[in-house]
Amino acid sequence: MEQLVELDHEIFLFLNNLGNPAWDDFWNFITNKFASIPFYMLLVFFLYRALGWKKTLLSLVLVAAVITCTDQLSNLFKHFFERPRPCRQEGVMEYARFVAVRCGRYGYFSAHAASSAALVVFLGMILKTYWKHIFGVLIVWGLLVSYSRIYIGVHYPGDILTGWIIGIGIGYTFYLLFRFLLKKYFSPSVSGDKTA
Protein backbone atom coordinates (compact mmCIF):
# COMPACT_ATOMS: atom_id res chain seq x y z
CA MET A 1 0.00 0.00 0.00
CA GLU A 2 2.82 2.39 0.85
CA GLN A 3 4.34 1.79 -2.58
CA LEU A 4 1.02 2.64 -4.26
CA VAL A 5 0.75 5.84 -2.22
CA GLU A 6 4.30 6.79 -3.13
CA LEU A 7 3.62 6.10 -6.81
CA ASP A 8 0.48 8.20 -6.61
CA HIS A 9 2.53 11.07 -5.17
CA GLU A 10 5.17 10.75 -7.89
CA ILE A 11 2.66 10.67 -10.74
CA PHE A 12 0.85 13.64 -9.22
CA LEU A 13 4.03 15.71 -8.99
CA PHE A 14 4.97 14.83 -12.56
CA LEU A 15 1.58 15.79 -13.98
CA ASN A 16 1.12 18.79 -11.72
CA ASN A 17 4.54 20.21 -12.57
CA LEU A 18 3.80 20.05 -16.29
CA GLY A 19 1.79 23.20 -15.62
CA ASN A 20 2.75 26.63 -16.81
CA PRO A 21 1.61 29.98 -15.34
CA ALA A 22 0.31 30.94 -18.78
CA TRP A 23 -2.26 28.11 -18.51
CA ASP A 24 -3.24 28.53 -14.85
CA ASP A 25 -6.30 30.69 -15.53
CA PHE A 26 -7.51 28.28 -18.21
CA TRP A 27 -7.38 25.25 -15.90
CA ASN A 28 -8.93 27.17 -13.01
CA PHE A 29 -11.75 28.03 -15.41
CA ILE A 30 -12.15 24.41 -16.58
CA THR A 31 -12.34 23.14 -12.99
CA ASN A 32 -15.08 25.64 -12.09
CA LYS A 33 -18.49 23.94 -12.13
CA PHE A 34 -20.07 26.95 -13.86
CA ALA A 35 -17.70 26.64 -16.83
CA SER A 36 -19.62 23.59 -18.10
CA ILE A 37 -23.03 25.29 -18.15
CA PRO A 38 -22.97 26.01 -21.93
CA PHE A 39 -22.01 22.37 -22.54
CA TYR A 40 -24.84 21.18 -20.27
CA MET A 41 -27.30 23.38 -22.16
CA LEU A 42 -26.19 21.83 -25.44
CA LEU A 43 -26.72 18.36 -23.98
CA VAL A 44 -30.21 19.32 -22.78
CA PHE A 45 -30.98 20.48 -26.33
CA PHE A 46 -29.84 17.13 -27.73
CA LEU A 47 -31.88 15.28 -25.13
CA TYR A 48 -34.96 17.27 -26.06
CA ARG A 49 -34.44 16.67 -29.78
CA ALA A 50 -33.97 12.94 -29.20
CA LEU A 51 -36.53 12.22 -26.48
CA GLY A 52 -39.15 14.95 -26.31
CA TRP A 53 -39.81 17.09 -23.27
CA LYS A 54 -41.26 14.49 -20.86
CA LYS A 55 -38.40 12.03 -21.21
CA THR A 56 -35.92 14.90 -21.14
CA LEU A 57 -37.43 16.02 -17.84
CA LEU A 58 -37.08 12.47 -16.51
CA SER A 59 -33.45 12.33 -17.61
CA LEU A 60 -32.70 15.70 -15.95
CA VAL A 61 -34.26 14.54 -12.66
CA LEU A 62 -31.98 11.50 -12.82
CA VAL A 63 -28.96 13.69 -13.69
CA ALA A 64 -29.62 15.67 -10.51
CA ALA A 65 -29.83 12.39 -8.59
CA VAL A 66 -26.58 11.17 -10.18
CA ILE A 67 -24.71 14.32 -9.15
CA THR A 68 -26.16 14.23 -5.64
CA CYS A 69 -25.22 10.56 -5.29
CA THR A 70 -21.61 11.04 -6.43
CA ASP A 71 -21.14 14.15 -4.30
CA GLN A 72 -22.51 12.58 -1.14
CA LEU A 73 -20.60 9.33 -1.64
CA SER A 74 -17.41 11.33 -2.21
CA ASN A 75 -17.99 13.27 1.01
CA LEU A 76 -18.56 10.01 2.87
CA PHE A 77 -15.28 8.58 1.56
CA LYS A 78 -13.37 11.78 2.31
CA HIS A 79 -14.43 11.86 5.94
CA PHE A 80 -13.92 8.12 6.38
CA PHE A 81 -10.42 7.89 4.88
CA GLU A 82 -9.32 11.45 5.80
CA ARG A 83 -6.59 11.46 3.16
CA PRO A 84 -5.11 14.97 2.93
CA ARG A 85 -5.20 16.68 -0.42
CA PRO A 86 -1.79 17.15 -2.08
CA CYS A 87 -1.99 20.87 -1.31
CA ARG A 88 -2.03 19.91 2.40
CA GLN A 89 0.28 16.88 2.36
CA GLU A 90 3.72 17.45 3.82
CA GLY A 91 6.43 16.12 1.53
CA VAL A 92 4.23 16.81 -1.50
CA MET A 93 2.93 20.36 -1.21
CA GLU A 94 6.47 21.76 -1.05
CA TYR A 95 7.15 20.47 -4.57
CA ALA A 96 3.75 20.98 -6.16
CA ARG A 97 2.22 23.87 -8.07
CA PHE A 98 -0.87 24.95 -6.14
CA VAL A 99 -2.98 27.28 -8.28
CA ALA A 100 -6.47 26.47 -6.98
CA VAL A 101 -8.66 29.17 -5.48
CA ARG A 102 -8.77 27.15 -2.24
CA CYS A 103 -7.62 23.84 -0.80
CA GLY A 104 -10.08 21.61 1.03
CA ARG A 105 -9.03 19.19 3.75
CA TYR A 106 -9.52 15.72 2.28
CA GLY A 107 -9.36 14.50 -1.31
CA TYR A 108 -10.18 10.79 -1.59
CA PHE A 109 -12.02 10.49 -3.89
CA SER A 110 -12.66 13.28 -6.39
CA ALA A 111 -16.32 14.29 -6.66
CA HIS A 112 -15.52 16.18 -9.86
CA ALA A 113 -14.14 13.02 -11.47
CA ALA A 114 -16.98 10.82 -10.19
CA SER A 115 -19.71 13.21 -11.36
CA SER A 116 -18.03 13.66 -14.75
CA ALA A 117 -17.64 9.91 -15.29
CA ALA A 118 -21.21 9.23 -14.17
CA LEU A 119 -22.56 11.82 -16.63
CA VAL A 120 -20.35 10.47 -19.42
CA VAL A 121 -21.91 7.03 -19.00
CA PHE A 122 -25.48 8.08 -18.20
CA LEU A 123 -25.86 10.66 -20.98
CA GLY A 124 -23.68 8.75 -23.40
CA MET A 125 -25.82 5.62 -23.11
CA ILE A 126 -29.00 7.65 -23.65
CA LEU A 127 -27.73 9.69 -26.59
CA LYS A 128 -25.46 7.22 -28.42
CA THR A 129 -28.30 6.11 -30.71
CA TYR A 130 -28.94 9.69 -31.81
CA TRP A 131 -25.38 11.10 -31.88
CA LYS A 132 -22.67 8.59 -32.72
CA HIS A 133 -19.80 10.80 -31.51
CA ILE A 134 -21.36 11.59 -28.13
CA PHE A 135 -19.14 9.26 -26.11
CA GLY A 136 -15.97 10.76 -27.60
CA VAL A 137 -17.11 14.30 -26.85
CA LEU A 138 -18.21 13.44 -23.31
CA ILE A 139 -15.00 11.55 -22.53
CA VAL A 140 -12.84 14.47 -23.68
CA TRP A 141 -14.90 16.83 -21.49
CA GLY A 142 -14.71 14.46 -18.51
CA LEU A 143 -10.94 14.01 -18.84
CA LEU A 144 -10.38 17.76 -19.07
CA VAL A 145 -12.38 18.35 -15.89
CA SER A 146 -10.60 15.49 -14.13
CA TYR A 147 -7.09 16.55 -15.15
CA SER A 148 -7.84 20.10 -14.04
CA ARG A 149 -8.05 18.79 -10.46
CA ILE A 150 -4.47 17.49 -10.68
CA TYR A 151 -3.25 20.60 -12.48
CA ILE A 152 -4.50 23.01 -9.83
CA GLY A 153 -3.06 20.83 -7.07
CA VAL A 154 -6.10 19.50 -5.18
CA HIS A 155 -6.26 15.79 -6.18
CA TYR A 156 -3.94 12.85 -6.71
CA PRO A 157 -4.32 10.63 -9.79
CA GLY A 158 -5.60 7.90 -7.46
CA ASP A 159 -8.42 10.22 -6.35
CA ILE A 160 -9.32 10.73 -10.01
CA LEU A 161 -9.10 7.05 -10.95
CA THR A 162 -11.27 5.99 -8.01
CA GLY A 163 -13.75 8.73 -8.89
CA TRP A 164 -13.98 7.46 -12.47
CA ILE A 165 -14.48 3.84 -11.42
CA ILE A 166 -17.23 4.74 -8.96
CA GLY A 167 -18.75 7.29 -11.33
CA ILE A 168 -18.98 4.75 -14.16
CA GLY A 169 -20.81 2.36 -11.86
CA ILE A 170 -23.24 5.03 -10.67
CA GLY A 171 -23.82 6.35 -14.18
CA TYR A 172 -24.63 2.89 -15.54
CA THR A 173 -26.88 2.08 -12.58
CA PHE A 174 -28.91 5.24 -13.18
CA TYR A 175 -29.05 4.49 -16.90
CA LEU A 176 -30.61 1.11 -16.06
CA LEU A 177 -33.08 2.95 -13.80
CA PHE A 178 -33.86 5.34 -16.67
CA ARG A 179 -34.60 2.40 -19.00
CA PHE A 180 -36.78 0.77 -16.33
CA LEU A 181 -38.80 3.96 -15.83
CA LEU A 182 -39.24 4.37 -19.59
CA LYS A 183 -40.64 0.85 -19.89
CA LYS A 184 -42.88 1.29 -16.85
CA TYR A 185 -44.33 4.73 -17.56
CA PHE A 186 -43.92 5.28 -21.32
CA SER A 187 -44.94 3.41 -24.42
CA PRO A 188 -42.75 0.48 -25.59
CA SER A 189 -41.70 2.47 -28.67
CA VAL A 190 -40.05 5.15 -26.53
CA SER A 191 -36.86 5.35 -28.56
CA GLY A 192 -38.74 6.55 -31.62
CA ASP A 193 -41.38 8.61 -29.86
CA LYS A 194 -40.53 12.27 -29.48
CA THR A 195 -43.96 13.43 -28.41
CA ALA A 196 -44.21 11.58 -25.13
N, C-alpha and C positions, 0 to 999 in steps of 0.2 A: 504493500500500500504506500509506503514511504517513497518508493521508487516512482510510482505513478504520480504522486503529488509533486515530486521533484521534476518529473518530465512535464507535467502540466505548467509548472512555474517557468521552465525553460522555454517551452513553446509560446507561452504568453509573452515573455520578455522579447522573444524574437519577433513575433507578430506586432506587438505593441510598439517596438522601437523601429519598425519600418515607417512609422508615421513621420510627417513633415509638418512644421508649423503652417505652411501654406494650405494644408488640407484640413487643419483642425476645425475650422468653422463648418466645413462641408460635413464632416463626420458627426459633429455635434448636432447639426441640422438633421441628418439622417436618423440619428438615435432618438430624436424628439418625436413623441407619439403623434403630434399634430402635423408632422411633415408628411405623413401617409394619407391624410384626409382626401386630397385630390385622387389618389389611387383608389381609395375605398369608394369614392363616389363613382368612379369609372366601373368598378366591380358591381356596384348596386345597379348601375345602368344595364350592364350585361345580364345580371340576374333577372331584371325586369323584362328585358327583351326575350330572354330564354324561357322564363317561367310564368310571366304574368304577375300581377300585383299581389295576389293572395299567397302564392307560393314564395314570392320574394319576401313578403312580410314574415312568413314562417322561417325562412332561411336567416333573416336578420335577427329574429328572436333567438335562434340557435347560435348565431355568431356571438351575440351578447353573452349567452350561457357558456360558450367555449372560452371566451376571454376571461370571464369571471372564474371559471373552473381552473384555468391555467394560472391565473394570478393568485388565487387562494391556495392552490397546491404548492406553488412556488414559495409563498410566505410560510406555509407550514414546514416545508423542507428547510428554509433558511433559519427558522427559529429552532428547529430540531437539531440540525447539524452545526449551526453557528460557525460556519467557515468564513473567516474574514475575507472581504473583497481584496483584490491585489493592491488597491490604493490605501489599504489599511494594514497590509501584511508586512511585518518587519522582515527584511532580507529580500523583499521584492519591490516594495514601493520606492526604495532608494534608487533603483535602477530603471524604473518604469517612467513612461511619459503619461502623466495624469492631466487630461485636458477636459474632463467632465465638469459640468456645472457644480455637481456635488458628489459626495461619496457616501453611500449608505453603509450600514454595518456589515451585513452578511450577503454572500453572493451565490450560494449553492441552493438552487439552480437558477438560471436566468429566465425570468418571466417573459422578457422580450423575445428570447429565442423560442420558448415554449408556445407563446401566443402566435408568433409568426409561423412556426411549423404546423400548428393546429389549423390555422387559416389556410395555409398552402394546401393541406390535404382536404379539408372540409370543402372549401370553395373549388379547388381543383377537381375533385370528384364530381361535384354538381355540374360544373361548367365544361368539362372536357368534351362532352358530346357536341357542344355548340361552338367551342373555340379550341381548335386542336393545339394551339401554342400556349394555352393557359398555364399548364404546369411549368413550362420553362420560364414564363414571365414571373409567376408567383415564387418560384425557387430563387430566381435572381434577386427579387425584392427581399425575400426572407433572409438570404445570405448576407445581403448588404446591411440589413438591420442588425443581424446577429454579429457580424464582424465589427460593426460600429461600437459594440459593447466592449470588445477587446481593445480597439483603437483608443477609445477615450479612457481606458484604464480601470474599468469597474467590474470586469468578469474575466475569469480564466477560460481557456478553451474547453475544459471539462465541464464548466457551468453551461456553456453553449451546447455541447454535445448532449449532455443529459437533458437539457431543455428541449432539444430537437426530438430525442427519442420519446420523451413523455408527450410532447406536443403532437407528434405523429399519431400516437395511440389515442389521445383525446380527440383529435380531429377526425380520425376514422370512426371512432365510437359514435360521435355526434352525426357523422354522415349516415351511419346505419340507422340512427334514430330518425333522421330526416326522411330516409326512405320508408321506414316503418310508418311514420306519420302521414306520408303521402298516400301510401296504400290504404291506411285506415280511414282517412278523412277526405281523400280526393278520388277522382275517377281513376280506373286502372290505366287509362291512356294518358297519364299525367305528363309524360315526357313530350308529347306532341300537343298538349293543350295549353294554350297561352291565355285563355280567357278565365280559367278557374282562379 
